[in-house]
Amino acid sequence: MKLLKPTWVNHNGEGRLAAPPGSRCRGAGRAGKPIFSVDIHPDGTKFATGGQGQDSGKVVIWNMAPVLKEEDEKNENIPKMLCQMDNHLACVNCVRWSNNGVYLASGGDDKLIMVWKRAAYIGPSTVFGSSSKLTNVEQWRCVSILRSHSGDVMDVAWSPHDAWLASCSVDNTVVIWNAVKFPEILATLKGHSGLVKGLTWDPVGKYIASQADDRSLKVWRTMDWQLETSITKPFDECGGTTHVLRLSWSPDGHYLVSAHAMNNSGPTAQIIERDGWKTNMDFVGHRKAVTVVKFNPKIFKKKQKNGSSTKSSCPYCCCAVGSKDRSLSVWLTCLKRPLVVIHELFDKSIMDISWTLNGLGILVCSMDGSVAFLDFSQDELGDPLSEEEKSNIHQSTYGKSLAIMTEAQLSTTIIENPEMLKYQQRQQQQQVEQKNASIREASGTATAAPKVASMVNGESLEDIRKNLLKKQVETRTADGRRRITPLCIAQLDTGVNATSASTAPPASSSSVLTTPSKIEPMKAFDSRFTERSKATSGTAVVTNTNQIVVDRLKDQNLIKDNKPKDILESSSDSEEKIPAAKPLSAPKRKLELEGETVEKKKKGRPRKDSRLVPVTLTVQAPATLASEKDAACISAPALALKLPSPIPQKSFTLQVSSDPSMYLEVENEMTTVGGSKLSRLKCNREGKEWETVLTSRILTAAGSCEIVSVACEKRTLSVFSACGRRLLPPIILNTPISTLHCTGSYIMALTTAATLSVWDVHKQTVIIRDESLQTIFSGSDATVSQILLTQHGIPVMSMSDGKAYCFNPSLSTWNLVSDKQDSLAQCADFRNSLPSQEAMLCSGPLAVIQGRTSNSGRQAARLFSMPHLVQQETTLAYLENQIAAALMLQSSHEYRHWLLIYARYLVNEGFEYRLRELCKDLLGPVHYSAGSQWESTVMGLRKRELLKELLPVIGQNLRFQRLFTEYQEQLDILRDK
């Protein structure tokens, strides 16, 4: 191993060239302006540093050759600095190259992320503001500035397939950017209650992990951007903070290693196993907090000595750990002790580490403003595995890599049309680019032949069986007891999301506020548990997946017997627990984990942000009906539905929205001078307050960013603007209120007589008038587990039996939009039709209702040897159901998403008849006719624009080239008109 410190790599302005040409020294260097980040370019020819400049943030791109070779360093004709960028207004905390090496992302204290790309060569330019002959050898220009964070950006990270860029900040959030379409934001991950200071993706982009000052490490799924687990135990003892918390995922995907953990009051780097997120191992030995961990990109095996047996050794990984104690340790996962420890490498804390792509070199930077380079030999580290071997490890860990390649085209078909040829060539070009971009993440899994015995369609049979068994989730309480949480009822909180730690307002939600499109600003949270249990942040709950599966297998019969009982116990507002007279949705409702109770959210106040209100319907005799009209409708022997009404409280508070931050406070029975009693409603929106008084006691309240609504005794409903102005005289309800809900300008009232009304306050129109829930309850003993009011004022009822219904005002019908027990959902298999980058990015009301269930049983058909024809029919039926449901819910974003998947499936499976019908509907009449019933748009989407999106998909299959040509020509005719 060689160690050197090139002193010319620094941020001290022009002083960088004053050092003698061969200035390499062993030991600490003179303190200069801090360098907070370093990253080596994937091709190994250059590296970037980020940190403090003269009076701004500084990003510098350096030549790697003078670091690697002493003769190049001494050769004055070989430039050392390639480019300096001073665009950041404040200190730069992180620099990261994209995996394909085309872009460089930098994040700084100016709250910005800048994305840089090399410009065409236009000759050397002088560094701005420099008085000497400092020139930029390469030209790098800022191609995107990403603005979203409200505080310093601490870390940025590209996903393995370069489809996403993640950034984290002291504003406690992680933002996921669409790297294919900057500056589009795909998701904002909210859940940390402290400054987020580190990010890492797993090797295939299935998870992203973040670490924060709140003493937690959170793992998020990229499938739905929801929390997978929150790990807190290793960080409980941590005192003080570090400038960064750079955590790292091993290249085989098996281990995630954190910064700044403690074990028996000693600093450690905690090793978290992907299998069950266990925390049984750590790297120990540093005297002060660990600031940065970085895995070598290569997976190694023991070097075979000459003449030794060729028995393959177990693969292992290599990891470098840097600390505040100014020392660096390098570990191999096959050894119990570090391979090497270098003490007092710098004068100040280590800030960042970067490995060369060949896995033999490592650059380290420090707050003292210097960098060090370590050079290892193959003998010291071992033999790196080939990309194919690495792929096989990924395949066994994850199933198929998420970077899905387009399958090879029919090579013998003659292409009849030049347009078709263009599409084919463009596609091949994209494949080449994609292949280059994914060398580093070994996405060759798509082309590797799957092992037939244990792999089905890229997913292991074991995984499939696990998915099929996921009927419930086991969690462990603080005292170690097991607790089974059934998934049949989606347990929804009335105030704080299940994964939120903060009980005091503002309750930070761990759910993801996705902003997928401008058309659908859907803000509903889904706080249902998905595949694994979500651990509550601030608690040491880590779920062992293997254990769950084993326990489930053991207890399966028991579970079947106990399910109804479990369901009742899991929801504290069930009929057993709360008699009809008590208020809806329970004051002491326990959150899914550890019985954490919600403070500040009193007696079942629904929160606008969650949009999802748990409701239990109890059945009583017709005699107890409040409304004579309803009694008349229902035949004498039938039972009438009755919902509980909220019990009046002295006071209560609820959060209406977290972004913008908005709270409502209600105080009943305030005595006035004359002895009469009034009720006060107070609203706080981002620090601005307004208040008003009402003459009767307020039972329940709800609000959105546009309106606030309260229901009082005497069956009155009052509506106010977001600034407190009364918009309507009080509305008189037929029967007392049970639940109130607001979304945008829509108000939904559910009464004790189980009738539903929705009004649009701005237009002052009724959308739904006193619609009975009897229709969706007849012949079923299910209860309502969620209520969702979409951005378009459409109410959706999710039932405990897994069905979900929405009411369509124009048809005056209840429609079944989702059924979790539906065999179509279990057997449909359209994985090959998912677009690689958009596959996981769709969110909206349908996604909220269905959660992950639409993916869980996809492979069931394979297990039970379903004939391919039947599989095709079930998949087509399922996809058509999804399109129809998105249309019914007026969710344009999801409609487009499912339409494209459907079209891709028709193309892949060769269904020309249906494909032609779809194209015909989207194209419409080419020549105008007065009697045409064709609508040119659907939910604001132009049909012909959708057709333009479909054509490249159709162009992928040479069997459809005539269909492609026909519709391409029709669109050309329309364009020329």
N, C-alpha and C positions, 0 to 999 in steps of 0.2 A: 504493500500500500504506500502511495506517495501522498504527501500533504503539501499544499502550497497556498500562499495568500497573495494574489496579484493586487498590489496596493494601488495600481492605476484604476481599478474598478472602484469608484467612489462618487459621491454626489456633491463634492466640494467645489463645484463650479470649475473654473479653468485650472485650478490647482491639480486637476487629475493628470495633466500632461507634464507637470513639473517633476514627477518622480522619475528616477533614472530608468532607462529602457528595460533593464533586466531586473526590475525591483520585485523580487519574490522574497518573502521572509517567513520564517517559522515563528509562530507566536502572535501575540496581540498586536494590532496596528494602532496608529494614532486615531483617536476618536474624531469622527467627522459627522456630517449630516446623516441622520439615520437612514438605513436602507431596510424597509419593512418587508419587501417581497422580492423573490427571485424565481425565474422560471426559464428552463432551457427549451429552446425550439425543438419540435419533434424531429427535425432533420439533423439536429446536433450541431449546426453551423453557427448558431448565435444564441444569445440568451438576453432576457429582459430583466431590468431591476426597477423597482418602484419605491418611492420614499419622499423625503423632504428635499426641496430645492432651495434656491436663494430666498425667494419670497412667494413660492407657489409649490404645488406638488410637482414631482418630476418622474418621468418615465424615460429610461435610457435603454437602447438596444445596443448590445456589445457583440463584438466578434469573438467566437469561441476559440478560433485557431491559436491566438496568442496565449490563451490559458493552457491549452493542451500541449503546445510545443514551445520550448524555450527559444529555439531559433526564430520562430515566427514572432515571438514577443520582442526579440532584439532587432528584427528587421523593420526599419522605419517605414518601408513601403507598404507594409501590411497594416491597415487601419485597426485601431482597437475599438473606438467608439463608432457605431454605424449610424445612429440617429438619436437625437434627444428631443423629447416632446414635453413642453411646459404648459400644456393647455389646462391641466387641472388647477383649480383655484386654491386648493389646499392639499395637504399631505396625501400621498397615494399609499394605500394600505395593502393593495394586492394587484399583481399582474399575472395573467394566465393566457397561454397560447391555446387556440382551438386545436383539437386533435389532428385536423388536417393541415395545421400550420398556416392557414390563410389569414386568420384574424388574431389580434391580440386584444384582450379585454383588460381594462384597468378600472379600479374602484377607489374612491378617496373620500376624504373628510368634507369635500364639497357636495356630498350626497349623490354624486353622479357616477354612472358607469360609462366609460368611453370605449367604443369598439374601433380598433385601428386596422387598416389594411394597407399593404404596400402599394404605393402609387407607381405608375410607369416612370421609368428613369428620366429625370429632366435635368441631370447635372447636379453637382454638389451645391448645397445652399449653406449659408452661414447660419449658425445657431442664433436664434432671435435674442437680441440683447447682449451678445457676446462681443467683447472689444478686440479679441484676437482672431486668429485665423481658424477658429474651431468650425469645422464643416461637417454637415450631415452627408455621409456617403450614400445612405439609402434614404428614400423619401417615404415616410409613413404618414398617412392622413387619417383623421378621425372620420369614419363613415357613419357612425350612429352615436347619439348621446341618449342614454336611457335614464329617464327621470321617473321615479316613483317613491323612492325612500325619503323619509322625513328626517333622517339622521345620517351620520357618517357610514359609508359603505366599508365593511370590514373584510369581506372575502367574496370572491367570485369563482365560479367553477363551471366548466363546459361539460355537458353530458357526454357519455362515450361516443354516441353517434352524431354529436354536434348539432342535434336538433333543438336542444334547450340550453339556455345559459341561466344559471342560478346566481343570485346575489343575496347577501345578508347584511344586516345593518344594526346599529344601536337603537333603531326604532322597534326592535323586538320581532321583526318580520323577516321572512325569506321570500323573495320574489322570483318566480319562474318566468323567463322571457322566451318567446318563440324566436329562436335563433334563425329560423328560415324567413321570418317576417318581422324584423325589428321595426318599431319598438312595441310590438304587441305583447301584452302580458297574458299568460295562460292561467296563472294562479298566484295568489298571495297566501303564504302559509303562516297562519297566525296561531300561536299556541305557547310560544316562549314568553315568560314574564320578565326576562332580563335581556341584556344586550347580546345579540347573536354574533359570534365572532369566528365561526368556522363552518365550512361546508365540504362534503365529499359525496360523490356519486358511487354507487356500486359498479362493478366492471361492465355490466350490460345495460345499465340505466333502468333497472327495476325499482331501485330505491334511491332516495337522497337522504343523507343524515346531516343534522345541524347540531352545533353545540353552543351553549350560551352561558352567561353569567348567572342564570337562575339555578345553576347547579343541576342542569339536566342535559341529556343528549336525546334528541328525538329523531326517529326514523320515519320517513314519509314514503308512501307508495306513489309511484308515478302513474299507476293505472288510473287513480281517481284523486290524486293529490291529498289524500286523507292520512291521518296519523296512523302508523303501523304500531309503534311502541314508544314509550317514553322511559328512559333509563335514568334513575336518580341516585340509587344506593351508593355507587362508587364515589359520588361527588358530595355526599352528606357532610363529610368532615372538612371540605375545602374552605379555607379562609383566604381572604384577599382575592385579587383578580389578576389576570395576565392581560397583556395588550392584545394578544390573539389566542384563539383556541383552534389551531389547525389540526383537525382530525383526519384520518385516512383509512380507506377501504383496501383490503388486500386484493391483488390482481386475480386470485382464484375465487374471490367473492365470499370466502368462508369467515373472514375476520374483519371487524371494524375496530380500529384502535383510537381511543380518545386522548385528548390532551388533559392536563390538570385534574387528575383524579388523586384520591388519597387512600392509603391502606395502612392501618395501624399508625396513623399520624405521619406516615412517610409519603412523599410525592411519588406518584406512579403514572404510567400510561396504561389505561384500562383496556384489556382485550375483551371485546364483546363477540361472542360466537353468533353467526347468522342463524344457526340451528337453535331456535328457541330463545335467542337474544340472552344467552347465559353470560354471567360476568364472573367466571371463576378464576381467570388468569390475568396477570398484568406484568408489565416491564417495570422492574424496580431498580433503585440504585442512585437516581439523581437526588441531589441534596435540596434542590428548590423545584418549584412547580414546572411541569412540562408545558411548553408553549406550542410545540409543533411536532407532528408525527408525519412521516412520509414513506409510503411503501415503494419499493423498487418495482418498476412496471413489469419486470420479468418474473416468471416462476422458475425455480431452479431444481436440479436434482444433483445428487452427489457426483463428483467427478470420478469417472472410472479410471482407476490406476491401470497401467499397462499390465496385461496378464491376469488382471483380476476377473472375477466372474462377471458375466454381463447381466446378472440379476438386477432388474430395475429397482432403484431405491424410491422411497416415498418422496413426492415433490414437496418443496417447502418454499416459503417466501422470505424476503429480506426487508427489514424495516429500519429507518433511521429516526432517532428521537433527539430533539433539541430542547434545551431547558433554560430557565432563568439563571441557572447556576453557571452559564457560559460554556457548558460542556456538551459534547455530542456523543451519542452511543449508537452503534449499528448492531442489529440483532438478526439472527436467522431463526425462523420458527422451529427449526429442528434442534436447536441448542438451548440449554437452560441458562447459559450465561451469555453476555454480549460478545459479539465477534471482536469488537474494538470499542474502546472508550477514549475520547480525547478530552482531557480536562483543560479548562481555561483557554479555550480556542479563541475567545474574544474578550474584550473589556466589558461588554454588556450582554444582555440577554439575546439568545438566538431567536430570530423572527420567522425564518422560512427556509425550506429545504427543497431542492429539485434534483431528480435523478436524470441522467442521460437515458435516451431510449434503449441503448444497448445494455443498460443496467450496471455499467462498471464505473461510472463517474458520478460524483455528487457535488452540487454547489450549495453552500450554506451562507446565509446573510445574517447580519447582526444589527442591533440598534446602535452599535458604535460606528456604523457607517462603512464597514468593510465586509468582504466576502472571502470564503475559503473554498478550495477545491480539493476533493479527495479522489484518488485514482486507485481502484481496486483491480486485482488480477482475477482471471477465471479460476485459478487455483484456490483463491481465498473464498469466492462466493459459490462456485459450482458451475455446472453446465446449464445454460438456459433452455427451457423447453421450447420446442418449435411452436409456431402459431397454431398448427393443427392439434398438437397435444393440449395447448392452452384452450382451444375451442372445445375439445372433448371434456375438459374439466368444467367449463362454463355450461356445457350441455347437461352434464350430470347434476350440476348444482341448480340450474335455473330452468331446465327444459330448453326450448328454442330461444336463441337470442332475440331480443326485441327489435333488432335492426333487420326487418324482413326484406329480403331481396325479391326482385321480380323474377318469376321463373323464366327459364330459357324459351325462346320462341321456336315455332316450327321452322326448322332451318331449310326445309326443302320446298316450301310454298313459294310460288312466283308472286311477286308483288306487282299488282296491276296499276297502281295509282301513285303518282309522285308525292302527293300529300301524305299517303300512307307510309311511303318510304322515309319521308322526313320524320314522321312520328317514330318509326322504328329506329332510325339512326339516333334521334334525340334520346330515345329510351336507352339505347346501348351506351351512349355517351354518359348518361346519368348513372348507369350501372358501373361504368369504369370509375367515375368520380366517387360514387358511393363506396366502391371497393377500396379506393385509395384512402378515403376518409376514415374507413373503419378498420384499417390494418391494425391500429393500436388497440382497438377493443375486440379484435378477433371475432368479427361477426361472420367469419367463414362457417359458422355452425349451420347456416342456412343451406350450404352446399355439401356439408359433411353428411355421409350416409348415416341415418339414425340407426341405432341398434334396435332391431325389430323386436327382440324379446321384451325389452323393458321400456321402450319409448313408443308412444303413440302420437303421431302428428306433432312431434316436437315436445311432448309433455310426458313425463314418466308416469307409468301406471300407478305408482305409489302416490304421486301428486294427485292424480285423478281420484283415486279412492279417498284420499284425505279430503278433497273438495266435496265429494259426495257425502262424506260423513259430517261435514261442518253444519250440523243442525243447531249447535249450541256452543257457547264459549265458556271456558273455565277460567276463573280468575282466583287469585289468592288474596285473602284479606291480610291486614297488617299482622295479625297474630298467627298467620300461616294456614288458616283454614281454607279448604277449597270451597268455591262457590260457583254454581252452574248458572249461567245467564242464558235463558232460552232466547232464540232469535225470532220466534214467531211473531211476537208483538215487538214492533220497533219501539224501543223504549225512548221516549223523548222527554227531555227536560222542559220545564216551563220557564226557565230563566237562564241557566248556564249550560253550555254544551258539555257533553259527557266527558270530554277530554280536557276541560279547562281546570286549571289549578286555582286560579285566583277566586276567592269567595267574596272578597270585597270589591265593589265596583271601581273602575269599569271591569266587568268580567271578560277577561281576554279569551277569545274563543279559539280552540285548537282546530276548529273546522277550517276549511279552505274557502275563502271568498274568491271564487273563480270569476274572471271577467272574460269569458270566451268570445263574446261578440258584442258589437254595439247594439245589435237588434234585440238581444235577449239579456237585459240586465237582471238576471235571475239571482236573487240573493238568498234563496232558501238554503238553510243548513241541513245536512243530513246527519243527525247524531246517532243514527243506528250503528250498531256494531257490524263490522264487515268481517272478512275472513278470519282475522285474529282479533283478540281483544285489544282495545286501545287502553294503554295504561294511563292513569291520571298523573299529570305532571306534578312534581312535588311529592310523589309517593314512590315507594320502591316496589312497584308491581311489575314484574317481568314475567311474561307468559312463556311457559315451556311448551312449544308446539308438539313435540314428539309425545310428551306426557299426555297432552290433551287427546291426541288421536288414540293412544293406547287406552286411556281411561274411557273414551267414548266407546271403543270397541267392547271393552269389558262391560260397560253399563248399558249397552244398547237396549236390552229388554226393559231394564229398570226405567230408562229414560222414556220409553214409549208409554209405560204405565203412568209415569209421574207428570207427563207433559202438561195436562190441564192444570194440575195443582201448581206446577212451576210457573205457569203463565200467570196465574192469579197472584202468586207471591211476588213475581218480578215487577208487578206494576202496582204501586201503592194506591192507585185510584180505582182498583178493580172493585167489583160488586161486593166481594167478601169484606174488603177492608173499609169501604165507605158506603154507608147507606145512602139512599136516594136523596135524602134531605141535605147531605153535606155538599160542600162546594166541589166543583170540577177540579181535577188534577192536583190534589194533595199538596198541602203546605210542607209536609215533612218528607216529600218524595225523595227517596235515596237515589243518588246517581248510581250508574251501573257498577262502579268500583268502590269498594271499601266503605260503603255507607257514608260517603262524604256528603254532608247536607249542605244545602244552598242557603247561605245567609242572604239577607237583603232582598230575597225574592219571596215574598210572603204569599201564602194561600192561593196558589194556583194562578198567578198572573201570567198570562201568555206573553212571551217576548216576541216582538216583531221580527227580530233578526232570525229567529229559528223558524218562523212561519209555520211551525208544526206543533199542533196542540193535542195532547193526549186527551181522549174523551172516553168515558164509559157510559154506555146506555143501559139503564135498568128498565125492566118491564113492569108496569103496574096495571091494575084493573082499569077498565074504561071510566069507572066512577071517579077516579082521581084526576081525570083530564081537566085541564084548565079551559080548553077551547071547545065549545059546543060544536063548532063547525067541523073540527077534526073528528069528534065523536060520531057525527052523522055519517062521515065518509066511511068509517070502519064498521064492518058488520059486527053485530052484537057479540058473538063468541070470541072474536079476535082480541088480542091484547094490544093496548096502545103503548107507544113509546113515550118515555118521559126521561128527560135529562135533569141532572142536579143543577141547582142554581147556586151561585157563589154566596157565601155567608158574609154579611157586612162586617168590615173590620174597622178598627179605630184609625189605622193608617197603613199604608203600604207603598212600596217603591218598585218600579220595574224599569228595565233597560229596554228601550225601543229599538235602538240601533247602535252599533259599535263604530260605524264609519258612515256619516259623522256620528260622534258620540252624543247620544240623546237619552235622557232619563225622564220618567214621569214620577211625581210624588203626589200621593193622595192623602189628605187629612180630613176625616169625617167628624161631624158633630163639634165644630168649633162654636163656642158660645159667644154671641155678639152682645152689644150694649143692651138691646131690647129684650134679651133673654131667648130670642129665636136662635135656632141652630143652623149653621151653614156648613157646606163642605168646600174645601179648597183643593184645586188642581194646580200643581206647579210643574212646569216643564223646563228642563235645562238642556240646551243644545249648544255643545262646544263652548261652554262657559257663559252663554247668554241665557238669561232666565225670563220667563213670563209666568203669570199666574192669573187664575180667575176663580170665582166662587159659584157654587150651585146650591139650590135650595133643598135638595134631598140627598140622601146618602149615596155615595158612589160605590157600586158593587164591583165593577171591573172596568179596566181601561185598556186601550190598545193604541198603537200609533205607527206611522211610517214617517219617511222624511218629508212627506207632503201634508199629512193631516194627523190630527189626534182625535180620538173618539172615546167617550165614556158612557157607560150604561148605569143608570141610577135606579133607585127604588121607584115604585109607581110606573114601571115599564117604560121609562123615557130613555132616549138615546140622543146625546148631544155631540155635535161635530165642530171642531175648531181647525183653523189653518195652522201651519207649522209655527206661526208667530203668535198664535193665541186668539185670533179674531174668530168670532162665532160665524159659521157659514150657513147654518140652517136653524130655524126654530126646532125645539126638541121633537124628535120622531117618536110617536107612540107605537110600541110593539104590541102585537096581539096577545102574547104571553110573556112571562118574565124571561130575562136573558139567561143563557147558560154560558155561552162563549162568545167573545168578541175578537175580531181580527182585522188588521189593516195591511194593505199592500198598495203602495203608490197612492192613487186617489180612490181606491176601492175599499169599501167596508163590508165585512161579512158578519152577520149576526146569526147565531144558532140559539134557538129558544128552548125552554124547558119542554115544550110540546114537540121537540125534535123536528122543527121546521127551520128551513134555511133561507136567508135573504141576502142578496148582494146588491149594493148600490154604488154607482159612480158619482161621487160627490161633486167633482168638477163640472160634469155635464148635467148633474142633477137628474139622473135617469135611474130607473130600476133595471138591474140586469136579471136578477132572479127574485121572484116574489113568493114567499111562504111555501117553498117546495118541501114536501115531506120526505124524510129519510126512510119511510116505510118500504119503499120500492127495493132498496138495497139490503133491507133486513129480513124481508119475508123469506121464510123457509131456512133461516140461518140463525145460529146462536152466537155469531161473531160480534165483537165490539169494535168500535172505531179506535184505532191506535194512533192515527195522525190525521191532522187536517192541514191541507196546504192551500193557500190562495195564491194563484200565480200572478205574474205581472199584468196579465190580461184580464184579471178578475174572474178566473175560472176556478171554482172550488174543487178540490180533490180529496176524497175520503180514502184513507188506507185502513184496511180492516185487519183484525187479529188473525184471520185465516189466510192472509197473504194476498188477498185481492185488493185492488184499488179502483175506485170509480170516480169519474168526473161528470159534472152536470153540464150539458150543452144547451145554452139558452136558446139558440136558434132552432134546435130540434125539439126542445123541451123534453130531453131524455137523459137518463143516467146511462153512461157508457162504461164498460169494463176496459180500463186502459192498461192494467197489469195484473198478472196472476202468478205469484211465486211458485205455486204448486203445478203450474201449467207444464205438461210434458213437452210442449213445443220448445219452451225455454231450456228444458233439460237436454233435449236431443239436437237442437239446431247447432250446426257446425259451420261457421263462416269465417274461421280464423284466417284462412288464406285470402279473404277479401278485405281484411282490415288494412287501411293505408298505414304505412310504417310510422309516419310521424304524427298523424292525426288520431291514430287508433285510441289513444288514451286521453284525448283532449276534450271530449264532448261532455258538457254538463248542461243541466237545465232541469225543468220539473220532472221529466220522464226519468232522468238519471237519479234524481233525488228519491223518487218513488221506488224505483227498482233496485237501487243500490248496486251491489256487485253480483246479485243473484243471476243476472243474465249471463255472467261468465262462468258461474260455479260448476254447472253440470254439463258444460258444452261437450265434454268427451264421453258422457255416459253411453251414447250411442255406440261408440267404438268398443266399449267394454262388453256390451251385450250383442255384438256382431250384428248390428242393424244393417239390412240390405241398403246399398247405396241409393237406390231409387226412393226408398222411404225416407232416408236421411235428407235427400234433396227436397222432397215434399215438405218435410217438417221445417227445414231451414227456410224455404221460400215462404211458408205460412207465417213463421215467426218474424221474418224481416218485413213482410207486408203488414203484420200487426203493429210492429214498431213504427212504421211510417204513418199508419192510420192514427195511432195513439199520439204521435208528435203533432199531427195535423189537428186532432181534436183538442190538444192542450195549447194550440196556437204557438208552439215552440219552434220558430223558424230555424234556429241553429241546429236543433236536434233533427228536424225534418230533413235538412240538407245532409247532415251526417249519415242518417240511415238510408237516405235515397242513394247516396254514392256507394255505400256498402252493398246495397241491394243490386245496383247496376253492375258493380264489380263482380258480384256473385253470379249474376245472369251471364256475364261475359265469360267468367272462368268455367261455368258449367255448360255453356253453349245453348242457353235458352233464347233462341232468336225471336220466337213468336212474342214472348212477353217484353223482350227488349225493344222490339219494333213498336209495340203498343206504347211503351213508356216514352220513346223518342217522339212518337207521333203526338202524344198529349203535350209534351214540352215544346214542340215546334209550333203547333197550332196551324191555322190556315195561312198559307203563303200569300194568297190573294184575298183581299178584304171582301167580306160578304156581310150584308146587313143582318141576316138571320143567324149569324154565328153565336153560339153559346160559350165559346172558348174565352176563358179569362187569361190575360197575359201574365198575371202575377199570382203567386200563392204566398200568403202571409208576408207580403212585401218583397219576396224574392222574385226576380224576373225569370220566367220559365226558360226563356231562350238562353239566358246566361247559364242556367243550370245545365242545359243541353250542351253548351260549349265546354262545360267542365266534364261532362260525361264522354264526349267524343274521344279524348286521349285514352280514356279507359277502354272504350270499344276498340280503338286502334291497336291495343296491345294484343288482340287476338286476330290473327290473319284470316280466320274463318269468317269474320264479320267485315271484311274490307269493303264489300259492296254496300252494306248497310252504312258503314262509316262514310264512304264516298257520297252516297245519296244524301245524307243529312248535312254533310259538310257543304255540298253544292247548294242545298236549299238555304242554309245560313248565309252563304256568300251572296245569293240572290237577294235575300232580305237586307243584307248590309249595303249592297249596291243601290237598293231603292232609296 
